[in-house]
């Protein structure tokens, strides 16, 4: 399912925490922008950037960069730069 169809209505739920897997998502920046544009100020977003079923060893640098982008893109404040 396309996150663009799901996320806007998901963030309308009366829930404060959301867990979203992005490791297999091809358009991560697009999804992070959708999250940033639709999340409420009181909502926390947990973004999964590690695949528990992938047998390859992941590099710390790559995962750190993915987490950094996710953190920057999901900040909920006026004037946040584009992802």
C-alpha positions as CSV (number, residue, x, y, z in Angstrom):
1,X,0.0,0.0,0.0
2,X,1.2,3.5,-0.8
3,X,2.0,5.4,2.4
4,X,0.5,8.6,0.8
5,X,-2.9,6.9,1.0
6,X,-2.5,5.5,4.5
7,X,-0.6,8.0,6.6
8,X,-2.9,11.0,6.5
9,X,-5.8,9.0,7.9
10,X,-3.5,7.1,10.3
11,X,-2.4,10.3,12.0
12,X,-6.1,11.2,12.6
13,X,-6.3,8.3,15.1
14,X,-6.3,9.3,18.7
15,X,-2.9,7.7,19.3
16,X,0.3,9.3,20.5
17,X,2.9,6.8,19.2
18,X,3.3,5.3,15.7
19,X,5.8,2.7,14.5
20,X,6.5,2.9,10.8
21,X,8.9,0.6,9.0
22,X,10.9,2.4,6.3
23,X,13.8,0.0,5.7
24,X,12.1,-1.6,2.6
25,X,10.5,1.7,1.4
26,X,12.0,2.8,-1.9
27,X,10.9,6.5,-1.6
28,X,11.9,7.2,2.0
29,X,12.2,10.9,1.6
30,X,8.7,11.1,0.2
31,X,7.3,9.1,3.1
32,X,9.2,11.2,5.6
33,X,7.7,14.3,4.1
34,X,4.2,12.8,4.3
35,X,4.8,12.0,7.9
36,X,6.1,15.5,8.7
37,X,3.1,17.1,6.9
38,X,0.4,15.1,8.6
39,X,1.7,14.3,12.1
40,X,0.2,16.2,15.1
41,X,2.4,18.0,17.6
42,X,1.6,15.5,20.3
43,X,2.4,12.4,18.3
44,X,5.7,10.5,18.4
45,X,6.9,8.6,15.4
46,X,9.3,5.7,15.6
47,X,10.9,4.9,12.3
48,X,12.3,1.5,11.6
49,X,15.5,1.6,9.5
50,X,16.9,-1.9,10.2
51,X,15.5,-5.1,8.7
52,X,15.4,-7.9,11.3
53,X,15.1,-10.5,8.5
54,X,17.9,-9.3,6.3
55,X,20.9,-11.6,6.8
56,X,23.4,-8.9,5.6
57,X,25.4,-7.1,8.3
58,X,24.5,-3.4,8.1
59,X,27.1,-0.7,8.5
60,X,26.7,1.7,11.4
61,X,27.3,4.7,9.2
62,X,24.5,3.9,6.8
63,X,22.0,3.3,9.6
64,X,23.1,6.4,11.5
65,X,22.6,8.5,8.3
66,X,19.1,7.0,7.8
67,X,18.2,7.8,11.4
68,X,19.5,11.3,11.1
69,X,17.4,12.0,8.0
70,X,14.3,10.5,9.7
71,X,14.8,12.7,12.8
72,X,15.3,15.9,10.7
73,X,12.4,15.2,8.4
74,X,9.9,14.4,11.2
75,X,10.6,17.4,13.4
76,X,7.3,19.1,14.0
77,X,8.1,22.8,13.9
78,X,7.4,25.7,11.6
79,X,10.1,26.4,9.1
80,X,11.6,22.9,9.0
81,X,13.6,22.5,5.8
82,X,12.5,20.0,3.2
83,X,13.7,16.4,3.5
